[in-house]
């Protein structure tokens, strides 16, 4: 029953699927920039500060994972020029 009342931002990022975090890297980055602006302004009540910080951590993890995945894909593509896929 406690989990049902827990807001999504308070849940562990590991248990939230990427689709639940953000629809795309660009959307996550835009939301993250907005959150950083709100946090930098220093005008949020403590409860909102914590929940926005947690949401920012989820978005940051999502963005890093997407960047890592793209980097791995680029490395595979660059590597495919020097050797065929079926090389043993």
PyMOL Python script that loads the backbone (N, CA, C, O; Angstrom):
from pymol import cmd

cmd.read_pdbstr("""\
ATOM      1  N   UNK A   1       0.821  -1.193   0.000  1.00  0.00           N
ATOM      2  CA  UNK A   1       0.000   0.000   0.000  1.00  0.00           C
ATOM      3  C   UNK A   1       0.862   1.253   0.000  1.00  0.00           C
ATOM      4  O   UNK A   1       0.468   2.270  -0.571  1.00  0.00           O
ATOM      5  N   UNK A   2       2.028   1.198   0.628  1.00  0.00           N
ATOM      6  CA  UNK A   2       2.910   2.353   0.665  1.00  0.00           C
ATOM      7  C   UNK A   2       3.392   2.717  -0.725  1.00  0.00           C
ATOM      8  O   UNK A   2       3.475   3.899  -1.058  1.00  0.00           O
ATOM      9  N   UNK A   3       3.718   1.708  -1.558  1.00  0.00           N
ATOM     10  CA  UNK A   3       4.225   1.985  -2.888  1.00  0.00           C
ATOM     11  C   UNK A   3       3.191   2.695  -3.748  1.00  0.00           C
ATOM     12  O   UNK A   3       3.563   3.527  -4.576  1.00  0.00           O
ATOM     13  N   UNK A   4       1.920   2.400  -3.584  1.00  0.00           N
ATOM     14  CA  UNK A   4       0.871   3.042  -4.368  1.00  0.00           C
ATOM     15  C   UNK A   4       0.820   4.540  -4.101  1.00  0.00           C
ATOM     16  O   UNK A   4       0.475   5.319  -4.989  1.00  0.00           O
ATOM     17  N   UNK A   5       1.159   4.943  -2.889  1.00  0.00           N
ATOM     18  CA  UNK A   5       1.126   6.370  -2.575  1.00  0.00           C
ATOM     19  C   UNK A   5       2.460   7.063  -2.835  1.00  0.00           C
ATOM     20  O   UNK A   5       2.563   8.282  -2.698  1.00  0.00           O
ATOM     21  N   UNK A   6       3.489   6.287  -3.213  1.00  0.00           N
ATOM     22  CA  UNK A   6       4.801   6.862  -3.483  1.00  0.00           C
ATOM     23  C   UNK A   6       4.797   7.489  -4.867  1.00  0.00           C
ATOM     24  O   UNK A   6       4.426   6.824  -5.834  1.00  0.00           O
ATOM     25  N   UNK A   7       5.195   8.739  -4.992  1.00  0.00           N
ATOM     26  CA  UNK A   7       5.231   9.376  -6.305  1.00  0.00           C
ATOM     27  C   UNK A   7       6.285   8.734  -7.185  1.00  0.00           C
ATOM     28  O   UNK A   7       7.274   8.209  -6.672  1.00  0.00           O
ATOM     29  N   UNK A   8       6.098   8.761  -8.516  1.00  0.00           N
ATOM     30  CA  UNK A   8       7.054   8.131  -9.424  1.00  0.00           C
ATOM     31  C   UNK A   8       8.475   8.638  -9.232  1.00  0.00           C
ATOM     32  O   UNK A   8       9.420   7.863  -9.381  1.00  0.00           O
ATOM     33  N   UNK A   9       8.655   9.910  -8.908  1.00  0.00           N
ATOM     34  CA  UNK A   9       9.994  10.461  -8.758  1.00  0.00           C
ATOM     35  C   UNK A   9      10.712   9.910  -7.533  1.00  0.00           C
ATOM     36  O   UNK A   9      11.937   9.995  -7.445  1.00  0.00           O
ATOM     37  N   UNK A  10       9.969   9.349  -6.592  1.00  0.00           N
ATOM     38  CA  UNK A  10      10.594   8.817  -5.394  1.00  0.00           C
ATOM     39  C   UNK A  10      11.014   7.368  -5.566  1.00  0.00           C
ATOM     40  O   UNK A  10      11.757   6.839  -4.739  1.00  0.00           O
ATOM     41  N   UNK A  11      10.550   6.715  -6.630  1.00  0.00           N
ATOM     42  CA  UNK A  11      10.928   5.341  -6.886  1.00  0.00           C
ATOM     43  C   UNK A  11      12.337   5.273  -7.427  1.00  0.00           C
ATOM     44  O   UNK A  11      12.837   6.233  -8.013  1.00  0.00           O
ATOM     45  N   UNK A  12      12.961   4.156  -7.233  1.00  0.00           N
ATOM     46  CA  UNK A  12      14.320   3.941  -7.734  1.00  0.00           C
ATOM     47  C   UNK A  12      14.329   3.999  -9.249  1.00  0.00           C
ATOM     48  O   UNK A  12      13.436   3.456  -9.899  1.00  0.00           O
ATOM     49  N   UNK A  13      15.341   4.659  -9.823  1.00  0.00           N
ATOM     50  CA  UNK A  13      15.471   4.760 -11.275  1.00  0.00           C
ATOM     51  C   UNK A  13      15.673   3.386 -11.888  1.00  0.00           C
ATOM     52  O   UNK A  13      15.321   3.176 -13.049  1.00  0.00           O
ATOM     53  N   UNK A  14      16.229   2.450 -11.140  1.00  0.00           N
ATOM     54  CA  UNK A  14      16.461   1.112 -11.664  1.00  0.00           C
ATOM     55  C   UNK A  14      15.151   0.372 -11.891  1.00  0.00           C
ATOM     56  O   UNK A  14      15.098  -0.527 -12.730  1.00  0.00           O
ATOM     57  N   UNK A  15      14.106   0.720 -11.175  1.00  0.00           N
ATOM     58  CA  UNK A  15      12.822   0.040 -11.315  1.00  0.00           C
ATOM     59  C   UNK A  15      11.903   0.738 -12.299  1.00  0.00           C
ATOM     60  O   UNK A  15      10.830   0.213 -12.597  1.00  0.00           O
ATOM     61  N   UNK A  16      12.271   1.876 -12.805  1.00  0.00           N
ATOM     62  CA  UNK A  16      11.448   2.623 -13.741  1.00  0.00           C
ATOM     63  C   UNK A  16      11.960   2.346 -15.141  1.00  0.00           C
ATOM     64  O   UNK A  16      13.148   2.513 -15.416  1.00  0.00           O
ATOM     65  N   UNK A  17      11.058   1.917 -16.037  1.00  0.00           N
ATOM     66  CA  UNK A  17      11.495   1.630 -17.397  1.00  0.00           C
ATOM     67  C   UNK A  17      11.840   2.934 -18.112  1.00  0.00           C
ATOM     68  O   UNK A  17      11.308   3.990 -17.767  1.00  0.00           O
ATOM     69  N   UNK A  18      12.733   2.867 -19.112  1.00  0.00           N
ATOM     70  CA  UNK A  18      13.106   4.081 -19.845  1.00  0.00           C
ATOM     71  C   UNK A  18      11.905   4.817 -20.432  1.00  0.00           C
ATOM     72  O   UNK A  18      11.895   6.048 -20.461  1.00  0.00           O
ATOM     73  N   UNK A  19      10.894   4.085 -20.900  1.00  0.00           N
ATOM     74  CA  UNK A  19       9.721   4.722 -21.475  1.00  0.00           C
ATOM     75  C   UNK A  19       8.951   5.537 -20.438  1.00  0.00           C
ATOM     76  O   UNK A  19       8.297   6.521 -20.784  1.00  0.00           O
ATOM     77  N   UNK A  20       9.026   5.134 -19.175  1.00  0.00           N
ATOM     78  CA  UNK A  20       8.341   5.871 -18.113  1.00  0.00           C
ATOM     79  C   UNK A  20       9.114   7.124 -17.705  1.00  0.00           C
ATOM     80  O   UNK A  20       8.526   8.078 -17.196  1.00  0.00           O
ATOM     81  N   UNK A  21      10.414   7.125 -17.924  1.00  0.00           N
ATOM     82  CA  UNK A  21      11.222   8.284 -17.544  1.00  0.00           C
ATOM     83  C   UNK A  21      10.983   9.420 -18.515  1.00  0.00           C
ATOM     84  O   UNK A  21      10.668  10.536 -18.103  1.00  0.00           O
ATOM     85  N   UNK A  22      11.133   9.143 -19.812  1.00  0.00           N
ATOM     86  CA  UNK A  22      10.964  10.176 -20.831  1.00  0.00           C
ATOM     87  C   UNK A  22      10.740   9.510 -22.185  1.00  0.00           C
ATOM     88  O   UNK A  22      11.228   8.406 -22.423  1.00  0.00           O
ATOM     89  N   UNK A  23      10.010  10.171 -23.064  1.00  0.00           N
ATOM     90  CA  UNK A  23       9.772   9.582 -24.391  1.00  0.00           C
ATOM     91  C   UNK A  23      11.002   9.621 -25.296  1.00  0.00           C
ATOM     92  O   UNK A  23      11.103   8.837 -26.240  1.00  0.00           O
ATOM     93  N   UNK A  24      11.938  10.530 -25.014  1.00  0.00           N
ATOM     94  CA  UNK A  24      13.127  10.645 -25.853  1.00  0.00           C
ATOM     95  C   UNK A  24      14.236  11.335 -25.073  1.00  0.00           C
ATOM     96  O   UNK A  24      14.008  11.923 -24.016  1.00  0.00           O
ATOM     97  N   UNK A  25      15.442  11.249 -25.621  1.00  0.00           N
ATOM     98  CA  UNK A  25      16.592  11.935 -25.024  1.00  0.00           C
ATOM     99  C   UNK A  25      16.345  13.438 -24.990  1.00  0.00           C
ATOM    100  O   UNK A  25      16.612  14.097 -23.984  1.00  0.00           O
ATOM    101  N   UNK A  26      15.837  13.971 -26.086  1.00  0.00           N
ATOM    102  CA  UNK A  26      15.609  15.417 -26.181  1.00  0.00           C
ATOM    103  C   UNK A  26      14.594  15.893 -25.157  1.00  0.00           C
ATOM    104  O   UNK A  26      14.777  16.942 -24.539  1.00  0.00           O
ATOM    105  N   UNK A  27      13.518  15.124 -24.971  1.00  0.00           N
ATOM    106  CA  UNK A  27      12.501  15.490 -23.982  1.00  0.00           C
ATOM    107  C   UNK A  27      13.081  15.445 -22.573  1.00  0.00           C
ATOM    108  O   UNK A  27      12.802  16.316 -21.750  1.00  0.00           O
ATOM    109  N   UNK A  28      13.898  14.415 -22.301  1.00  0.00           N
ATOM    110  CA  UNK A  28      14.519  14.304 -20.979  1.00  0.00           C
ATOM    111  C   UNK A  28      15.472  15.459 -20.734  1.00  0.00           C
ATOM    112  O   UNK A  28      15.505  16.017 -19.637  1.00  0.00           O
ATOM    113  N   UNK A  29      16.242  15.820 -21.738  1.00  0.00           N
ATOM    114  CA  UNK A  29      17.191  16.920 -21.588  1.00  0.00           C
ATOM    115  C   UNK A  29      16.481  18.248 -21.350  1.00  0.00           C
ATOM    116  O   UNK A  29      16.915  19.047 -20.520  1.00  0.00           O
ATOM    117  N   UNK A  30      15.398  18.483 -22.070  1.00  0.00           N
ATOM    118  CA  UNK A  30      14.619  19.712 -21.881  1.00  0.00           C
ATOM    119  C   UNK A  30      14.060  19.787 -20.466  1.00  0.00           C
ATOM    120  O   UNK A  30      14.151  20.823 -19.807  1.00  0.00           O
ATOM    121  N   UNK A  31      13.474  18.667 -20.000  1.00  0.00           N
ATOM    122  CA  UNK A  31      12.921  18.652 -18.642  1.00  0.00           C
ATOM    123  C   UNK A  31      14.027  18.826 -17.606  1.00  0.00           C
ATOM    124  O   UNK A  31      13.840  19.525 -16.610  1.00  0.00           O
ATOM    125  N   UNK A  32      15.170  18.198 -17.834  1.00  0.00           N
ATOM    126  CA  UNK A  32      16.289  18.316 -16.908  1.00  0.00           C
ATOM    127  C   UNK A  32      16.778  19.758 -16.829  1.00  0.00           C
ATOM    128  O   UNK A  32      17.080  20.251 -15.742  1.00  0.00           O
ATOM    129  N   UNK A  33      16.858  20.431 -17.960  1.00  0.00           N
ATOM    130  CA  UNK A  33      17.266  21.844 -17.961  1.00  0.00           C
ATOM    131  C   UNK A  33      16.283  22.701 -17.168  1.00  0.00           C
ATOM    132  O   UNK A  33      16.692  23.601 -16.435  1.00  0.00           O
ATOM    133  N   UNK A  34      14.988  22.421 -17.314  1.00  0.00           N
ATOM    134  CA  UNK A  34      13.976  23.173 -16.560  1.00  0.00           C
ATOM    135  C   UNK A  34      14.116  22.923 -15.065  1.00  0.00           C
ATOM    136  O   UNK A  34      14.004  23.846 -14.258  1.00  0.00           O
ATOM    137  N   UNK A  35      14.362  21.658 -14.700  1.00  0.00           N
ATOM    138  CA  UNK A  35      14.538  21.333 -13.282  1.00  0.00           C
ATOM    139  C   UNK A  35      15.761  22.033 -12.697  1.00  0.00           C
ATOM    140  O   UNK A  35      15.713  22.546 -11.579  1.00  0.00           O
ATOM    141  N   UNK A  36      16.844  22.051 -13.449  1.00  0.00           N
ATOM    142  CA  UNK A  36      18.055  22.717 -12.966  1.00  0.00           C
ATOM    143  C   UNK A  36      17.785  24.200 -12.751  1.00  0.00           C
ATOM    144  O   UNK A  36      18.241  24.777 -11.763  1.00  0.00           O
ATOM    145  N   UNK A  37      17.052  24.819 -13.662  1.00  0.00           N
ATOM    146  CA  UNK A  37      16.707  26.234 -13.501  1.00  0.00           C
ATOM    147  C   UNK A  37      15.889  26.463 -12.238  1.00  0.00           C
ATOM    148  O   UNK A  37      16.130  27.420 -11.503  1.00  0.00           O
ATOM    149  N   UNK A  38      14.916  25.582 -11.985  1.00  0.00           N
ATOM    150  CA  UNK A  38      14.090  25.709 -10.788  1.00  0.00           C
ATOM    151  C   UNK A  38      14.925  25.520  -9.526  1.00  0.00           C
ATOM    152  O   UNK A  38      14.748  26.247  -8.548  1.00  0.00           O
ATOM    153  N   UNK A  39      15.837  24.543  -9.545  1.00  0.00           N
ATOM    154  CA  UNK A  39      16.677  24.295  -8.377  1.00  0.00           C
ATOM    155  C   UNK A  39      17.643  25.453  -8.142  1.00  0.00           C
ATOM    156  O   UNK A  39      17.880  25.853  -7.002  1.00  0.00           O
ATOM    157  N   UNK A  40      18.196  25.985  -9.228  1.00  0.00           N
ATOM    158  CA  UNK A  40      19.126  27.110  -9.111  1.00  0.00           C
ATOM    159  C   UNK A  40      18.450  28.373  -8.581  1.00  0.00           C
ATOM    160  O   UNK A  40      19.088  29.190  -7.917  1.00  0.00           O
ATOM    161  N   UNK A  41      17.171  28.532  -8.872  1.00  0.00           N
ATOM    162  CA  UNK A  41      16.453  29.722  -8.422  1.00  0.00           C
ATOM    163  C   UNK A  41      16.338  29.769  -6.900  1.00  0.00           C
ATOM    164  O   UNK A  41      16.232  30.846  -6.314  1.00  0.00           O
ATOM    165  N   UNK A  42      16.359  28.601  -6.265  1.00  0.00           N
ATOM    166  CA  UNK A  42      16.326  28.548  -4.814  1.00  0.00           C
ATOM    167  C   UNK A  42      15.011  28.972  -4.194  1.00  0.00           C
ATOM    168  O   UNK A  42      14.991  29.367  -3.028  1.00  0.00           O
ATOM    169  N   UNK A  43      13.921  28.906  -4.923  1.00  0.00           N
ATOM    170  CA  UNK A  43      12.623  29.365  -4.426  1.00  0.00           C
ATOM    171  C   UNK A  43      11.655  28.222  -4.109  1.00  0.00           C
ATOM    172  O   UNK A  43      10.488  28.478  -3.809  1.00  0.00           O
ATOM    173  N   UNK A  44      12.113  26.974  -4.168  1.00  0.00           N
ATOM    174  CA  UNK A  44      11.224  25.839  -3.962  1.00  0.00           C
ATOM    175  C   UNK A  44      11.131  25.458  -2.495  1.00  0.00           C
ATOM    176  O   UNK A  44      12.121  25.533  -1.767  1.00  0.00           O
ATOM    177  N   UNK A  45       9.932  25.047  -2.053  1.00  0.00           N
ATOM    178  CA  UNK A  45       9.804  24.493  -0.702  1.00  0.00           C
ATOM    179  C   UNK A  45      10.612  23.187  -0.618  1.00  0.00           C
ATOM    180  O   UNK A  45      10.877  22.557  -1.642  1.00  0.00           O
ATOM    181  N   UNK A  46      10.992  22.795   0.564  1.00  0.00           N
ATOM    182  CA  UNK A  46      11.855  21.641   0.771  1.00  0.00           C
ATOM    183  C   UNK A  46      11.296  20.367   0.138  1.00  0.00           C
ATOM    184  O   UNK A  46      12.050  19.625  -0.492  1.00  0.00           O
ATOM    185  N   UNK A  47      10.005  20.091   0.284  1.00  0.00           N
ATOM    186  CA  UNK A  47       9.409  18.883  -0.296  1.00  0.00           C
ATOM    187  C   UNK A  47       9.540  18.872  -1.813  1.00  0.00           C
ATOM    188  O   UNK A  47       9.883  17.844  -2.398  1.00  0.00           O
ATOM    189  N   UNK A  48       9.275  19.986  -2.443  1.00  0.00           N
ATOM    190  CA  UNK A  48       9.391  20.072  -3.902  1.00  0.00           C
ATOM    191  C   UNK A  48      10.850  19.987  -4.327  1.00  0.00           C
ATOM    192  O   UNK A  48      11.165  19.412  -5.369  1.00  0.00           O
ATOM    193  N   UNK A  49      11.718  20.544  -3.542  1.00  0.00           N
ATOM    194  CA  UNK A  49      13.147  20.497  -3.840  1.00  0.00           C
ATOM    195  C   UNK A  49      13.617  19.040  -3.909  1.00  0.00           C
ATOM    196  O   UNK A  49      14.322  18.656  -4.842  1.00  0.00           O
ATOM    197  N   UNK A  50      13.232  18.246  -2.936  1.00  0.00           N
ATOM    198  CA  UNK A  50      13.626  16.845  -2.896  1.00  0.00           C
ATOM    199  C   UNK A  50      13.035  16.067  -4.075  1.00  0.00           C
ATOM    200  O   UNK A  50      13.752  15.314  -4.734  1.00  0.00           O
ATOM    201  N   UNK A  51      11.758  16.237  -4.344  1.00  0.00           N
ATOM    202  CA  UNK A  51      11.130  15.479  -5.435  1.00  0.00           C
ATOM    203  C   UNK A  51      11.698  15.891  -6.785  1.00  0.00           C
ATOM    204  O   UNK A  51      11.858  15.044  -7.665  1.00  0.00           O
ATOM    205  N   UNK A  52      12.003  17.162  -6.967  1.00  0.00           N
ATOM    206  CA  UNK A  52      12.591  17.604  -8.242  1.00  0.00           C
ATOM    207  C   UNK A  52      14.027  17.119  -8.380  1.00  0.00           C
ATOM    208  O   UNK A  52      14.468  16.790  -9.481  1.00  0.00           O
ATOM    209  N   UNK A  53      14.753  17.073  -7.277  1.00  0.00           N
ATOM    210  CA  UNK A  53      16.111  16.537  -7.314  1.00  0.00           C
ATOM    211  C   UNK A  53      16.071  15.061  -7.721  1.00  0.00           C
ATOM    212  O   UNK A  53      16.874  14.619  -8.542  1.00  0.00           O
ATOM    213  N   UNK A  54      15.140  14.306  -7.147  1.00  0.00           N
ATOM    214  CA  UNK A  54      15.014  12.883  -7.480  1.00  0.00           C
ATOM    215  C   UNK A  54      14.638  12.699  -8.949  1.00  0.00           C
ATOM    216  O   UNK A  54      15.175  11.820  -9.623  1.00  0.00           O
ATOM    217  N   UNK A  55      13.729  13.516  -9.439  1.00  0.00           N
ATOM    218  CA  UNK A  55      13.345  13.443 -10.848  1.00  0.00           C
ATOM    219  C   UNK A  55      14.547  13.785 -11.734  1.00  0.00           C
ATOM    220  O   UNK A  55      14.770  13.147 -12.762  1.00  0.00           O
ATOM    221  N   UNK A  56      15.305  14.779 -11.333  1.00  0.00           N
ATOM    222  CA  UNK A  56      16.503  15.138 -12.089  1.00  0.00           C
ATOM    223  C   UNK A  56      17.500  13.994 -12.146  1.00  0.00           C
ATOM    224  O   UNK A  56      18.126  13.768 -13.181  1.00  0.00           O
ATOM    225  N   UNK A  57      17.653  13.276 -11.052  1.00  0.00           N
ATOM    226  CA  UNK A  57      18.560  12.122 -11.020  1.00  0.00           C
ATOM    227  C   UNK A  57      18.085  11.039 -11.986  1.00  0.00           C
ATOM    228  O   UNK A  57      18.900  10.417 -12.667  1.00  0.00           O
ATOM    229  N   UNK A  58      16.768  10.807 -12.050  1.00  0.00           N
ATOM    230  CA  UNK A  58      16.211   9.833 -13.004  1.00  0.00           C
ATOM    231  C   UNK A  58      16.495  10.272 -14.444  1.00  0.00           C
ATOM    232  O   UNK A  58      16.924   9.472 -15.276  1.00  0.00           O
ATOM    233  N   UNK A  59      16.250  11.540 -14.719  1.00  0.00           N
ATOM    234  CA  UNK A  59      16.470  12.059 -16.069  1.00  0.00           C
ATOM    235  C   UNK A  59      17.944  12.002 -16.455  1.00  0.00           C
ATOM    236  O   UNK A  59      18.280  11.664 -17.590  1.00  0.00           O
ATOM    237  N   UNK A  60      18.812  12.329 -15.519  1.00  0.00           N
ATOM    238  CA  UNK A  60      20.243  12.283 -15.785  1.00  0.00           C
ATOM    239  C   UNK A  60      20.691  10.857 -16.093  1.00  0.00           C
ATOM    240  O   UNK A  60      21.462  10.637 -17.027  1.00  0.00           O
ATOM    241  N   UNK A  61      20.217   9.898 -15.321  1.00  0.00           N
ATOM    242  CA  UNK A  61      20.556   8.494 -15.569  1.00  0.00           C
ATOM    243  C   UNK A  61      20.049   8.053 -16.940  1.00  0.00           C
ATOM    244  O   UNK A  61      20.747   7.341 -17.661  1.00  0.00           O
ATOM    245  N   UNK A  62      18.842   8.471 -17.299  1.00  0.00           N
ATOM    246  CA  UNK A  62      18.265   8.145 -18.606  1.00  0.00           C
ATOM    247  C   UNK A  62      19.129   8.719 -19.726  1.00  0.00           C
ATOM    248  O   UNK A  62      19.449   8.017 -20.685  1.00  0.00           O
ATOM    249  N   UNK A  63      19.505   9.990 -19.606  1.00  0.00           N
ATOM    250  CA  UNK A  63      20.315  10.641 -20.643  1.00  0.00           C
ATOM    251  C   UNK A  63      21.682   9.975 -20.771  1.00  0.00           C
ATOM    252  O   UNK A  63      22.158   9.743 -21.883  1.00  0.00           O
ATOM    253  N   UNK A  64      22.306   9.670 -19.656  1.00  0.00           N
ATOM    254  CA  UNK A  64      23.604   9.004 -19.699  1.00  0.00           C
ATOM    255  C   UNK A  64      23.502   7.633 -20.361  1.00  0.00           C
ATOM    256  O   UNK A  64      24.368   7.256 -21.150  1.00  0.00           O
ATOM    257  N   UNK A  65      22.451   6.892 -20.044  1.00  0.00           N
ATOM    258  CA  UNK A  65      22.271   5.568 -20.650  1.00  0.00           C
ATOM    259  C   UNK A  65      22.073   5.680 -22.156  1.00  0.00           C
ATOM    260  O   UNK A  65      22.628   4.891 -22.922  1.00  0.00           O
ATOM    261  N   UNK A  66      21.283   6.658 -22.578  1.00  0.00           N
ATOM    262  CA  UNK A  66      21.070   6.858 -24.021  1.00  0.00           C
ATOM    263  C   UNK A  66      22.368   7.238 -24.719  1.00  0.00           C
ATOM    264  O   UNK A  66      22.666   6.722 -25.796  1.00  0.00           O
ATOM    265  N   UNK A  67      23.141   8.133 -24.119  1.00  0.00           N
ATOM    266  CA  UNK A  67      24.421   8.526 -24.710  1.00  0.00           C
ATOM    267  C   UNK A  67      25.385   7.340 -24.780  1.00  0.00           C
ATOM    268  O   UNK A  67      26.089   7.174 -25.776  1.00  0.00           O
ATOM    269  N   UNK A  68      25.420   6.523 -23.738  1.00  0.00           N
ATOM    270  CA  UNK A  68      26.276   5.339 -23.750  1.00  0.00           C
ATOM    271  C   UNK A  68      25.864   4.369 -24.854  1.00  0.00           C
ATOM    272  O   UNK A  68      26.718   3.799 -25.533  1.00  0.00           O
ATOM    273  N   UNK A  69      24.559   4.183 -25.032  1.00  0.00           N
ATOM    274  CA  UNK A  69      24.065   3.279 -26.074  1.00  0.00           C
ATOM    275  C   UNK A  69      24.444   3.779 -27.462  1.00  0.00           C
ATOM    276  O   UNK A  69      24.851   2.994 -28.318  1.00  0.00           O
ATOM    277  N   UNK A  70      24.314   5.068 -27.682  1.00  0.00           N
ATOM    278  CA  UNK A  70      24.677   5.636 -28.981  1.00  0.00           C
ATOM    279  C   UNK A  70      26.178   5.518 -29.206  1.00  0.00           C
ATOM    280  O   UNK A  70      26.620   5.205 -30.311  1.00  0.00           O
ATOM    281  N   UNK A  71      26.957   5.766 -28.171  1.00  0.00           N
ATOM    282  CA  UNK A  71      28.407   5.643 -28.295  1.00  0.00           C
ATOM    283  C   UNK A  71      28.800   4.211 -28.667  1.00  0.00           C
ATOM    284  O   UNK A  71      29.676   4.009 -29.508  1.00  0.00           O
ATOM    285  N   UNK A  72      28.162   3.228 -28.051  1.00  0.00           N
ATOM    286  CA  UNK A  72      28.436   1.827 -28.372  1.00  0.00           C
ATOM    287  C   UNK A  72      28.060   1.514 -29.822  1.00  0.00           C
ATOM    288  O   UNK A  72      28.783   0.791 -30.507  1.00  0.00           O
ATOM    289  N   UNK A  73      26.935   2.052 -30.288  1.00  0.00           N
ATOM    290  CA  UNK A  73      26.524   1.827 -31.668  1.00  0.00           C
ATOM    291  C   UNK A  73      27.529   2.437 -32.639  1.00  0.00           C
ATOM    292  O   UNK A  73      27.830   1.838 -33.671  1.00  0.00           O
ATOM    293  N   UNK A  74      28.048   3.613 -32.324  1.00  0.00           N
ATOM    294  CA  UNK A  74      29.044   4.269 -33.173  1.00  0.00           C
ATOM    295  C   UNK A  74      30.315   3.435 -33.225  1.00  0.00           C
ATOM    296  O   UNK A  74      30.906   3.267 -34.291  1.00  0.00           O
ATOM    297  N   UNK A  75      30.737   2.912 -32.079  1.00  0.00           N
ATOM    298  CA  UNK A  75      31.932   2.081 -32.048  1.00  0.00           C
ATOM    299  C   UNK A  75      31.759   0.834 -32.903  1.00  0.00           C
ATOM    300  O   UNK A  75      32.694   0.416 -33.585  1.00  0.00           O
ATOM    301  N   UNK A  76      30.571   0.234 -32.872  1.00  0.00           N
ATOM    302  CA  UNK A  76      30.298  -0.937 -33.706  1.00  0.00           C
ATOM    303  C   UNK A  76      30.359  -0.552 -35.173  1.00  0.00           C
ATOM    304  O   UNK A  76      30.951  -1.269 -35.980  1.00  0.00           O
ATOM    305  N   UNK A  77      29.754   0.572 -35.523  1.00  0.00           N
ATOM    306  CA  UNK A  77      29.773   1.008 -36.922  1.00  0.00           C
ATOM    307  C   UNK A  77      31.192   1.318 -37.391  1.00  0.00           C
ATOM    308  O   UNK A  77      31.564   0.948 -38.504  1.00  0.00           O
ATOM    309  N   UNK A  78      31.971   1.976 -36.580  1.00  0.00           N
ATOM    310  CA  UNK A  78      33.348   2.284 -36.945  1.00  0.00           C
ATOM    311  C   UNK A  78      34.170   1.004 -37.060  1.00  0.00           C
ATOM    312  O   UNK A  78      35.017   0.884 -37.945  1.00  0.00           O
ATOM    313  N   UNK A  79      33.923   0.067 -36.183  1.00  0.00           N
ATOM    314  CA  UNK A  79      34.637  -1.204 -36.214  1.00  0.00           C
ATOM    315  C   UNK A  79      34.261  -2.055 -37.411  1.00  0.00           C
ATOM    316  O   UNK A  79      35.072  -2.857 -37.873  1.00  0.00           O
ATOM    317  N   UNK A  80      33.050  -1.898 -37.924  1.00  0.00           N
ATOM    318  CA  UNK A  80      32.601  -2.728 -39.047  1.00  0.00           C
ATOM    319  C   UNK A  80      33.318  -2.361 -40.335  1.00  0.00           C
ATOM    320  O   UNK A  80      33.315  -3.150 -41.280  1.00  0.00           O
ATOM    321  N   UNK A  81      33.929  -1.188 -40.401  1.00  0.00           N
ATOM    322  CA  UNK A  81      34.683  -0.793 -41.595  1.00  0.00           C
ATOM    323  C   UNK A  81      36.003  -1.557 -41.688  1.00  0.00           C
ATOM    324  O   UNK A  81      36.525  -1.759 -42.784  1.00  0.00           O
ATOM    325  N   UNK A  82      36.540  -1.977 -40.556  1.00  0.00           N
ATOM    326  CA  UNK A  82      37.846  -2.629 -40.565  1.00  0.00           C
ATOM    327  C   UNK A  82      37.755  -4.154 -40.584  1.00  0.00           C
ATOM    328  O   UNK A  82      38.754  -4.810 -40.877  1.00  0.00           O
ATOM    329  N   UNK A  83      36.608  -4.735 -40.286  1.00  0.00           N
ATOM    330  CA  UNK A  83      36.473  -6.197 -40.305  1.00  0.00           C
ATOM    331  C   UNK A  83      35.024  -6.567 -40.574  1.00  0.00           C
ATOM    332  O   UNK A  83      34.122  -5.862 -40.123  1.00  0.00           O
ATOM    333  N   UNK A  84      34.781  -7.627 -41.279  1.00  0.00           N
ATOM    334  CA  UNK A  84      33.403  -8.051 -41.565  1.00  0.00           C
ATOM    335  C   UNK A  84      32.765  -8.641 -40.300  1.00  0.00           C
ATOM    336  O   UNK A  84      33.464  -9.112 -39.403  1.00  0.00           O
ATOM    337  N   UNK A  85      31.450  -8.610 -40.243  1.00  0.00           N
ATOM    338  CA  UNK A  85      30.709  -9.114 -39.080  1.00  0.00           C
ATOM    339  C   UNK A  85      30.904 -10.608 -38.898  1.00  0.00           C
ATOM    340  O   UNK A  85      30.928 -11.094 -37.767  1.00  0.00           O
ATOM    341  N   UNK A  86      31.043 -11.340 -39.984  1.00  0.00           N
ATOM    342  CA  UNK A  86      31.106 -12.790 -39.895  1.00  0.00           C
ATOM    343  C   UNK A  86      32.532 -13.310 -39.732  1.00  0.00           C
ATOM    344  O   UNK A  86      32.757 -14.515 -39.841  1.00  0.00           O
ATOM    345  N   UNK A  87      33.498 -12.432 -39.474  1.00  0.00           N
ATOM    346  CA  UNK A  87      34.883 -12.867 -39.276  1.00  0.00           C
ATOM    347  C   UNK A  87      34.999 -13.677 -38.000  1.00  0.00           C
ATOM    348  O   UNK A  87      34.453 -13.300 -36.963  1.00  0.00           O
ATOM    349  N   UNK A  88      35.714 -14.795 -38.079  1.00  0.00           N
ATOM    350  CA  UNK A  88      35.832 -15.677 -36.909  1.00  0.00           C
ATOM    351  C   UNK A  88      37.096 -15.419 -36.150  1.00  0.00           C
ATOM    352  O   UNK A  88      37.353 -16.072 -35.139  1.00  0.00           O
TER     353      UNK A  88
END
""", "prot")
cmd.dss("prot")
cmd.show_as("cartoon", "prot")
cmd.util.cbc("prot")
cmd.orient("prot")
